[in-house]
Amino acid sequence: MMWAMAGPELYFTAVAGLFFVLAMRKRVSPARDYTTALLASAAGVAVTLLALRLEGSLFFDAYRVDHFSQVFKAVIAVGLLLVVWLCKEMDLPGGQHPEFYFLLVTCSLGMMFIVSSVELLTLYVSLELTSYSLYVLVPLRRGRRSEVGGRRTEIRGRRSEVGDQRSEDGDRRSEGGGRRTEDGDQRSEVGGRRSEVGDREADGMLQAEAGIKYFLIGATVSTIMLFGLALLFGATRTTYIAGLVHSLPEAIGTPMGFVGLLFTLSGLFFKLAFFPFHVWGPTVYQAASNQTTTFIATTTKVMAIAVVTRIVASTGGSEHLAQVLLALSIVSMTFGNLAALVQKDIKRLLAYSAIAHAGYVLIGILSMTSQGYAGALFYAIAYMTMTFICFLVVLKVSEGGRNVEISGLAGLHRRSPLLAMALMVGIFSLGGIPPTVGFTGKFLVFTAAMEKGHFVLVLVAMANVAVSLYYYIQIIRAAYLLEPDAALPRIPLSFSGRALTLVLVIFVFFGGVFPGYLYEVAVKAAGVLP
């Protein structure tokens, strides 16, 4: 029974070990590695679903297997499978595909540890496992330096060719006009190559900046969180969440307990990109590969929401904490939406949108009721789905893994009507337009807040939703109303791509029109919280 309860964790540990061994091969086969990762991820979903009804405790009650943790392990496994599916055409420096899959699986394994951790030190170590995997994943993108070097060599060759043409011009005056024209073309091409080299070098600098910024800020927040754990232990004399349920409501009234709780939550606020822990978000979203950004924007957000919910539920409905969370919610919603208004890069826009959505989901958590917790968990699953749809479209539109600006979506309805429709559904769901699952999620968290008397908070949230519609509609406008400057080819979609897109779109509508099943899952998961 004990081995069965740890089944998902043991399985993904074995998968991580497999890719660690595959990374040692001299000859790399990206196609074979992709197939292995896809099959292993699909089997991982089956393993987590089989363990869904198991309950118990491990490691001296520091690790809890309950319906709450098992539901989110299944969601994390599904998120991993979806991201791996996107990696088929991914290009990595030196063919580092096994390393990439190893880090993805290790990060997912850490998140599974986190959602089952009911002891603060276990939670901290699990969070570090997740964080360090992400620190390496962020700068791991298609090699730019080798490509830049190749471009420079090509430019030197063009220069030499232009020089040869000039020499020939001196001997062939009669053909000088034609040669000069050819020289002009060569110079123009060299200029274009130079510009492209500059773009490549800028991309490399952005990746380095994002990786360093993410690591330094993450290490700082990790230190603050560890200090908070020490303060919490000093105030409550326990590191078990079950013990905090009894001692934290009283200890939170003291400066040590209150500051300790805020510092502890700061590590999770960093993952959710709450204001003011958001600084890393836009840069990392823009610089990381599209697949890595999708993983950060979906799966890690769900994990962070789950753990924040579990910890806040142990505070006994503290009014002091509720006021702090209320302020964080308002500032995050407002800042995220206002900053998103001026963005041109879609990934940066979705990064600021994620900050705003973190504020929305916090509305349900700060209600500190079973209904609010269930609404927050429902919103987390809904957000993962609609965000994945948007990144799926971005990845298919992207050429060579490059970033896509809003203007790059021009003519999408002609290039791929299915992708344009899916993008519209995902964006409308993010904006809370009925009858999508995003509307239902917002309705649930807003209702829970109103029942607790947070009417002003709900009004501010509704105003922010109205603001967000402006930049969301700009994306739809580009896809359906703008035409590209030049004719662009149709975007090919495989059968599995079309099927997955349709399934996600159906889920968005089904969760909005018939939310009962998903909400029941969220209610049962929230029901095990203190």
C-alpha positions as semicolon CSV with decimal commas, in nm:
position;residue;x (nm);y (nm);z (nm)
1;M;0,000;0,000;0,000
2;M;0,283;0,238;0,085
3;W;0,448;0,180;-0,253
4;A;0,115;0,234;-0,429
5;M;0,064;0,571;-0,256
6;A;0,402;0,684;-0,385
7;G;0,336;0,533;-0,728
8;P;0,327;0,857;-0,935
9;E;0,641;0,991;-0,768
10;L;0,830;0,663;-0,814
11;Y;0,723;0,641;-1,177
12;F;0,839;0,992;-1,266
13;T;1,163;0,937;-1,074
14;A;1,227;0,637;-1,299
15;V;1,143;0,843;-1,610
16;A;1,383;1,117;-1,499
17;G;1,652;0,852;-1,451
18;L;1,583;0,718;-1,799
19;F;1,642;1,055;-1,963
20;F;1,950;1,111;-1,748
21;V;2,095;0,794;-1,897
22;L;1,982;0,884;-2,250
23;A;2,161;1,218;-2,220
24;M;2,493;1,031;-2,197
25;R;2,465;0,887;-2,547
26;K;2,711;1,008;-2,806
27;R;2,459;0,994;-3,089
28;V;2,136;1,183;-3,018
29;S;1,806;1,104;-3,191
30;P;1,557;1,390;-3,128
31;A;1,270;1,200;-3,291
32;R;1,327;0,891;-3,077
33;D;1,367;1,102;-2,761
34;Y;1,043;1,283;-2,840
35;T;0,854;0,957;-2,886
36;T;0,996;0,821;-2,562
37;A;0,901;1,137;-2,371
38;L;0,551;1,141;-2,518
39;L;0,481;0,777;-2,433
40;A;0,631;0,813;-2,086
41;S;0,421;1,124;-2,018
42;A;0,104;0,953;-2,139
43;A;0,177;0,655;-1,914
44;G;0,239;0,902;-1,630
45;V;-0,112;1,040;-1,670
46;A;-0,249;0,686;-1,642
47;V;-0,042;0,619;-1,328
48;T;-0,166;0,935;-1,155
49;L;-0,528;0,856;-1,245
50;L;-0,494;0,504;-1,104
51;A;-0,367;0,655;-0,776
52;L;-0,647;0,911;-0,760
53;R;-0,845;0,744;-0,480
54;L;-0,553;0,648;-0,257
55;E;-0,518;0,810;0,085
56;G;-0,259;0,793;0,360
57;S;0,056;0,949;0,505
58;L;0,425;0,884;0,448
59;F;0,755;0,991;0,604
60;F;0,632;1,049;0,958
61;D;0,319;1,231;0,838
62;A;0,524;1,490;0,648
63;Y;0,383;1,367;0,316
64;R;0,006;1,348;0,272
65;V;-0,167;1,148;0,000
66;D;-0,527;1,267;-0,018
67;H;-0,783;1,364;-0,279
68;F;-0,647;1,720;-0,292
69;S;-0,291;1,612;-0,371
70;Q;-0,391;1,333;-0,609
71;V;-0,614;1,559;-0,820
72;F;-0,333;1,807;-0,867
73;K;-0,080;1,535;-0,943
74;A;-0,309;1,427;-1,225
75;V;-0,338;1,787;-1,347
76;I;0,042;1,826;-1,337
77;A;0,085;1,502;-1,532
78;V;-0,164;1,620;-1,795
79;G;0,018;1,954;-1,817
80;L;0,349;1,775;-1,869
81;L;0,197;1,558;-2,144
82;L;0,059;1,862;-2,327
83;V;0,393;2,045;-2,312
84;V;0,586;1,739;-2,430
85;W;0,344;1,709;-2,722
86;L;0,449;2,060;-2,829
87;C;0,817;1,961;-2,842
88;K;0,809;1,759;-3,165
89;E;0,972;2,027;-3,379
90;M;1,176;2,185;-3,101
91;D;1,534;2,276;-3,191
92;L;1,787;2,278;-2,907
93;P;2,160;2,359;-2,897
94;G;2,372;2,048;-2,943
95;G;2,067;1,825;-2,964
96;Q;2,008;1,851;-2,589
97;H;1,663;1,694;-2,607
98;P;1,721;1,428;-2,336
99;E;1,843;1,700;-2,099
100;F;1,537;1,911;-2,176
101;Y;1,296;1,624;-2,105
102;F;1,493;1,532;-1,793
103;L;1,447;1,884;-1,656
104;L;1,077;1,889;-1,747
105;V;1,016;1,559;-1,568
106;T;1,228;1,659;-1,267
107;C;1,036;1,985;-1,235
108;S;0,704;1,799;-1,257
109;L;0,827;1,552;-0,995
110;G;0,913;1,840;-0,763
111;M;0,566;1,985;-0,809
112;M;0,411;1,649;-0,718
113;F;0,618;1,648;-0,402
114;I;0,499;2,000;-0,326
115;V;0,125;1,934;-0,348
116;S;0,161;1,639;-0,107
117;S;0,392;1,816;0,138
118;V;0,223;1,897;0,468
119;E;0,547;1,979;0,649
120;L;0,719;2,309;0,576
121;L;1,077;2,186;0,535
122;T;0,960;1,911;0,300
123;L;0,770;2,177;0,108
124;Y;1,079;2,398;0,088
125;V;1,308;2,123;-0,042
126;S;1,048;2,020;-0,301
127;L;1,011;2,381;-0,413
128;E;1,387;2,407;-0,459
129;L;1,386;2,094;-0,675
130;T;1,127;2,258;-0,898
131;S;1,303;2,594;-0,902
132;Y;1,648;2,470;-1,000
133;S;1,503;2,269;-1,286
134;L;1,334;2,584;-1,415
135;Y;1,652;2,791;-1,373
136;V;1,823;2,564;-1,625
137;L;1,522;2,532;-1,856
138;V;1,478;2,906;-1,910
139;P;1,804;2,978;-2,101
140;L;1,790;2,640;-2,278
141;R;1,679;2,754;-2,621
142;R;1,788;2,709;-2,979
143;G;2,163;2,786;-3,013
144;R;2,208;3,142;-3,130
145;R;2,585;3,180;-3,106
146;S;2,668;2,912;-3,362
147;E;2,406;3,053;-3,595
148;V;2,545;3,404;-3,550
149;G;2,895;3,276;-3,624
150;G;2,769;3,114;-3,942
151;R;2,601;3,435;-4,048
152;R;2,923;3,631;-3,988
153;T;3,120;3,387;-4,201
154;E;2,860;3,420;-4,475
155;I;2,883;3,800;-4,455
156;R;3,263;3,784;-4,492
157;G;3,212;3,566;-4,797
158;R;2,968;3,819;-4,940
159;R;3,216;4,100;-4,878
160;S;3,487;3,907;-5,059
161;E;3,251;3,842;-5,346
162;V;3,166;4,212;-5,366
163;G;3,539;4,293;-5,375
164;D;3,590;4,047;-5,661
165;Q;3,303;4,203;-5,848
166;R;3,460;4,548;-5,807
167;S;3,786;4,418;-5,950
168;E;3,607;4,276;-6,248
169;D;3,430;4,608;-6,295
170;G;3,767;4,779;-6,347
171;D;3,848;4,542;-6,634
172;R;3,504;4,536;-6,786
173;R;3,389;4,895;-6,811
174;S;3,135;4,808;-7,072
175;E;2,961;4,576;-6,831
176;G;3,008;4,814;-6,537
177;G;2,644;4,915;-6,509
178;G;2,526;4,560;-6,467
179;R;2,803;4,479;-6,224
180;R;2,727;4,787;-6,013
181;T;2,367;4,682;-5,993
182;E;2,480;4,337;-5,881
183;D;2,715;4,498;-5,628
184;G;2,422;4,695;-5,490
185;D;2,222;4,377;-5,451
186;Q;2,512;4,208;-5,275
187;R;2,557;4,505;-5,040
188;S;2,186;4,504;-4,964
189;E;2,202;4,134;-4,885
190;V;2,504;4,188;-4,661
191;G;2,313;4,461;-4,479
192;G;2,022;4,226;-4,428
193;R;2,257;3,958;-4,296
194;R;2,410;4,210;-4,054
195;S;2,066;4,303;-3,928
196;E;1,981;3,938;-3,878
197;V;2,305;3,881;-3,686
198;G;2,217;4,176;-3,465
199;D;1,877;4,025;-3,395
200;R;2,033;3,690;-3,309
201;E;2,283;3,850;-3,071
202;A;2,002;4,048;-2,908
203;D;1,809;3,723;-2,858
204;G;2,115;3,566;-2,695
205;M;2,155;3,862;-2,462
206;L;1,787;3,845;-2,368
207;Q;1,816;3,474;-2,285
208;A;2,119;3,537;-2,066
209;E;1,945;3,828;-1,894
210;A;1,633;3,622;-1,830
211;G;1,827;3,326;-1,693
212;I;2,036;3,540;-1,458
213;K;1,740;3,750;-1,345
214;Y;1,526;3,443;-1,279
215;F;1,802;3,273;-1,081
216;L;1,902;3,575;-0,871
217;I;1,547;3,679;-0,786
218;G;1,451;3,317;-0,721
219;A;1,750;3,264;-0,490
220;T;1,666;3,583;-0,300
221;V;1,301;3,486;-0,257
222;S;1,408;3,136;-0,153
223;T;1,623;3,285;0,123
224;I;1,335;3,503;0,240
225;M;1,107;3,200;0,244
226;L;1,356;3,000;0,451
227;F;1,380;3,287;0,699
228;G;1,000;3,291;0,716
229;L;0,996;2,918;0,794
230;A;1,234;2,981;1,083
231;L;1,010;3,257;1,217
232;L;0,702;3,037;1,184
233;F;0,873;2,759;1,374
234;G;0,975;3,003;1,646
235;A;0,618;3,131;1,676
236;T;0,435;2,797;1,660
237;R;0,695;2,535;1,765
238;T;0,597;2,314;1,472
239;T;0,664;2,280;1,101
240;Y;0,364;2,056;1,032
241;I;0,065;2,219;0,863
242;A;-0,165;2,007;1,081
243;G;-0,001;2,164;1,385
244;L;-0,024;2,510;1,233
245;V;-0,402;2,472;1,213
246;H;-0,417;2,483;1,594
247;S;-0,132;2,722;1,677
248;L;-0,114;2,960;1,379
249;P;-0,446;3,144;1,434
250;E;-0,309;3,265;1,768
251;A;0,054;3,307;1,656
252;I;-0,043;3,513;1,352
253;G;-0,147;3,790;1,588
254;T;0,218;3,832;1,689
255;P;0,475;4,012;1,469
256;M;0,692;3,699;1,449
257;G;0,410;3,474;1,334
258;F;0,261;3,724;1,089
259;V;0,592;3,816;0,924
260;G;0,695;3,450;0,919
261;L;0,376;3,353;0,734
262;L;0,416;3,634;0,479
263;F;0,780;3,543;0,416
264;T;0,683;3,178;0,376
265;L;0,408;3,261;0,127
266;S;0,646;3,489;-0,066
267;G;0,815;3,187;-0,225
268;L;0,483;3,075;-0,367
269;F;0,382;3,430;-0,460
270;F;0,703;3,435;-0,666
271;K;0,586;3,130;-0,864
272;L;0,246;3,291;-0,919
273;A;0,411;3,623;-1,017
274;F;0,206;3,831;-0,777
275;F;0,297;4,197;-0,765
276;P;0,567;4,282;-0,647
277;F;0,713;3,934;-0,712
278;H;0,642;3,965;-1,085
279;V;0,969;4,121;-1,207
280;W;1,099;3,799;-1,359
281;G;0,778;3,712;-1,543
282;P;0,773;3,919;-1,864
283;T;1,145;3,877;-1,934
284;V;1,140;3,501;-1,874
285;Y;0,824;3,452;-2,081
286;Q;0,980;3,642;-2,371
287;A;1,328;3,488;-2,356
288;A;1,250;3,123;-2,285
289;S;1,155;2,883;-2,561
290;N;0,785;2,865;-2,644
291;Q;0,761;2,518;-2,490
292;T;0,931;2,623;-2,165
293;T;0,714;2,934;-2,141
294;T;0,404;2,719;-2,187
295;F;0,517;2,493;-1,903
296;I;0,585;2,787;-1,670
297;A;0,259;2,961;-1,763
298;T;0,039;2,657;-1,702
299;T;0,165;2,376;-1,480
300;T;0,370;2,577;-1,231
301;K;0,081;2,819;-1,180
302;V;-0,154;2,534;-1,091
303;M;0,098;2,396;-0,842
304;A;0,146;2,734;-0,673
305;I;-0,229;2,793;-0,643
306;A;-0,274;2,451;-0,484
307;V;-0,005;2,507;-0,220
308;V;-0,110;2,863;-0,136
309;T;-0,463;2,732;-0,087
310;R;-0,345;2,454;0,146
311;I;-0,134;2,692;0,359
312;V;-0,394;2,970;0,379
313;A;-0,656;2,713;0,481
314;S;-0,442;2,631;0,786
315;T;-0,453;2,988;0,921
316;G;-0,802;2,960;1,064
317;G;-0,949;3,251;0,867
318;S;-0,707;3,520;0,989
319;E;-0,843;3,870;0,916
320;H;-0,491;4,017;0,916
321;L;-0,382;3,779;0,642
322;A;-0,706;3,835;0,450
323;Q;-0,638;4,210;0,437
324;V;-0,285;4,155;0,306
325;L;-0,410;3,912;0,042
326;L;-0,685;4,156;-0,055
327;A;-0,429;4,431;-0,116
328;L;-0,209;4,191;-0,317
329;S;-0,508;4,087;-0,525
330;I;-0,609;4,444;-0,613
331;V;-0,255;4,556;-0,696
332;S;-0,180;4,243;-0,902
333;M;-0,501;4,270;-1,105
334;T;-0,461;4,641;-1,172
335;F;-0,089;4,640;-1,250
336;G;-0,107;4,330;-1,470
337;N;-0,392;4,460;-1,684
338;L;-0,254;4,813;-1,720
339;A;0,092;4,686;-1,816
340;A;-0,056;4,443;-2,070
341;L;-0,229;4,728;-2,256
342;V;0,095;4,846;-2,421
343;Q;0,254;4,510;-2,504
344;K;0,325;4,405;-2,862
345;D;0,493;4,069;-2,800
346;I;0,224;3,809;-2,729
347;K;0,428;3,621;-2,469
348;R;0,497;3,940;-2,275
349;L;0,128;4,026;-2,297
350;L;0,034;3,685;-2,158
351;A;0,293;3,730;-1,882
352;Y;0,126;4,048;-1,760
353;S;-0,212;3,882;-1,809
354;A;-0,092;3,602;-1,579
355;I;-0,017;3,859;-1,308
356;A;-0,375;3,983;-1,335
357;H;-0,516;3,630;-1,324
358;A;-0,311;3,559;-1,011
359;G;-0,503;3,847;-0,856
360;Y;-0,834;3,697;-0,968
361;V;-0,764;3,354;-0,822
362;L;-0,651;3,513;-0,496
363;I;-1,005;3,652;-0,456
364;G;-1,132;3,300;-0,397
365;I;-0,846;3,208;-0,163
366;L;-0,878;3,518;0,058
367;S;-1,246;3,438;0,111
368;M;-1,117;3,155;0,333
369;T;-1,428;2,942;0,283
370;S;-1,473;2,599;0,128
371;Q;-1,661;2,761;-0,160
372;G;-1,377;3,007;-0,217
373;Y;-1,111;2,735;-0,211
374;A;-1,313;2,522;-0,453
375;G;-1,359;2,822;-0,682
376;A;-0,984;2,891;-0,677
377;L;-0,902;2,529;-0,764
378;F;-1,163;2,533;-1,044
379;Y;-1,009;2,856;-1,175
380;A;-0,659;2,706;-1,166
381;I;-0,757;2,414;-1,390
382;A;-0,954;2,644;-1,621
383;Y;-0,662;2,887;-1,647
384;M;-0,420;2,609;-1,739
385;T;-0,647;2,496;-2,023
386;M;-0,720;2,835;-2,179
387;T;-0,359;2,950;-2,147
388;F;-0,235;2,633;-2,313
389;I;-0,467;2,697;-2,608
390;C;-0,314;3,043;-2,657
391;F;0,043;2,912;-2,642
392;L;-0,045;2,626;-2,876
393;V;-0,147;2,881;-3,139
394;V;0,162;3,095;-3,073
395;L;0,388;2,793;-3,120
396;K;0,220;2,692;-3,447
397;V;0,236;3,046;-3,586
398;S;0,597;3,094;-3,476
399;E;0,867;3,042;-3,740
400;G;1,172;2,857;-3,614
401;G;1,070;2,899;-3,251
402;R;1,086;3,278;-3,268
403;N;0,861;3,502;-3,063
404;V;0,539;3,631;-3,219
405;E;0,405;3,983;-3,201
406;I;0,037;4,067;-3,222
407;S;0,087;4,191;-3,578
408;G;0,230;3,848;-3,665
409;L;-0,119;3,701;-3,625
410;A;-0,248;3,899;-3,924
411;G;-0,438;3,677;-4,164
412;L;-0,446;3,381;-3,925
413;H;-0,810;3,308;-4,016
414;R;-0,693;3,240;-4,373
415;R;-0,378;3,049;-4,284
416;S;-0,554;2,820;-4,035
417;P;-0,923;2,872;-3,955
418;L;-0,906;2,612;-3,677
419;L;-0,617;2,784;-3,499
420;A;-0,785;3,123;-3,535
421;M;-1,104;2,983;-3,385
422;A;-0,911;2,816;-3,101
423;L;-0,725;3,139;-3,026
424;M;-1,052;3,330;-3,015
425;V;-1,201;3,075;-2,772
426;G;-0,893;3,080;-2,549
427;I;-0,877;3,461;-2,544
428;F;-1,249;3,499;-2,477
429;S;-1,217;3,251;-2,192
430;L;-0,926;3,448;-2,044
431;G;-1,144;3,757;-2,070
432;G;-1,430;3,588;-1,887
433;I;-1,678;3,590;-2,176
434;P;-1,969;3,345;-2,130
435;P;-2,026;3,058;-2,189
436;T;-1,659;2,966;-2,144
437;V;-1,491;2,800;-1,848
438;G;-1,311;3,127;-1,775
439;F;-1,642;3,299;-1,712
440;T;-1,751;3,023;-1,474
441;G;-1,421;3,039;-1,286
442;K;-1,451;3,415;-1,234
443;F;-1,815;3,377;-1,133
444;L;-1,723;3,122;-0,865
445;V;-1,445;3,326;-0,704
446;F;-1,644;3,651;-0,725
447;T;-1,947;3,484;-0,565
448;A;-1,736;3,346;-0,280
449;A;-1,590;3,692;-0,214
450;M;-1,931;3,859;-0,216
451;E;-2,063;3,611;0,039
452;K;-1,781;3,723;0,268
453;G;-1,874;4,088;0,214
454;H;-1,588;4,186;-0,020
455;F;-1,812;4,392;-0,250
456;V;-1,551;4,660;-0,326
457;L;-1,296;4,393;-0,419
458;V;-1,540;4,233;-0,663
459;L;-1,619;4,571;-0,821
460;V;-1,248;4,639;-0,869
461;A;-1,207;4,293;-1,021
462;M;-1,496;4,348;-1,263
463;A;-1,345;4,681;-1,368
464;N;-1,015;4,504;-1,434
465;V;-1,191;4,239;-1,641
466;A;-1,338;4,518;-1,855
467;V;-0,991;4,671;-1,901
468;S;-0,844;4,334;-2,001
469;L;-1,097;4,298;-2,282
470;Y;-0,924;4,580;-2,469
471;Y;-0,592;4,402;-2,517
472;Y;-0,757;4,062;-2,559
473;I;-0,971;4,198;-2,842
474;Q;-0,659;4,338;-3,010
475;I;-0,537;3,979;-3,050
476;I;-0,867;3,866;-3,203
477;R;-0,869;4,173;-3,427
478;A;-0,524;4,086;-3,560
479;A;-0,622;3,726;-3,630
480;Y;-0,949;3,805;-3,810
481;L;-0,943;4,163;-3,940
482;L;-0,581;4,242;-4,027
483;E;-0,414;4,122;-4,344
484;P;-0,040;4,047;-4,368
485;D;0,188;4,264;-4,579
486;A;0,276;3,966;-4,798
487;A;0,105;3,638;-4,876
488;L;0,187;3,375;-4,614
489;P;0,156;2,997;-4,651
490;R;-0,109;2,796;-4,471
491;I;-0,012;2,654;-4,133
492;P;0,000;2,273;-4,149
493;L;-0,170;2,084;-3,867
494;S;-0,135;1,712;-3,813
495;F;-0,432;1,495;-3,727
496;S;-0,323;1,483;-3,362
497;G;-0,285;1,862;-3,365
498;R;-0,636;1,915;-3,496
499;A;-0,779;1,659;-3,253
500;L;-0,605;1,812;-2,950
501;T;-0,712;2,163;-3,048
502;L;-1,074;2,054;-3,081
503;V;-1,065;1,867;-2,748
504;L;-0,931;2,174;-2,567
505;V;-1,191;2,401;-2,729
506;I;-1,470;2,159;-2,636
507;F;-1,340;2,146;-2,278
508;V;-1,351;2,527;-2,255
509;F;-1,716;2,533;-2,362
510;F;-1,816;2,221;-2,168
511;G;-1,662;2,362;-1,849
512;G;-1,855;2,682;-1,904
513;V;-2,195;2,536;-1,993
514;F;-2,180;2,224;-1,772
515;P;-1,935;2,310;-1,492
516;G;-2,088;2,062;-1,249
517;Y;-1,838;1,777;-1,292
518;L;-1,525;1,992;-1,275
519;Y;-1,665;2,193;-0,986
520;E;-1,751;1,871;-0,802
521;V;-1,389;1,759;-0,839
522;A;-1,275;2,095;-0,699
523;V;-1,522;2,074;-0,408
524;K;-1,403;1,724;-0,314
525;A;-1,041;1,836;-0,331
526;A;-1,111;2,142;-0,116
527;G;-1,311;1,929;0,125
528;V;-0,998;1,768;0,271
529;L;-0,848;2,106;0,364
530;P;-0,868;2,211;0,732
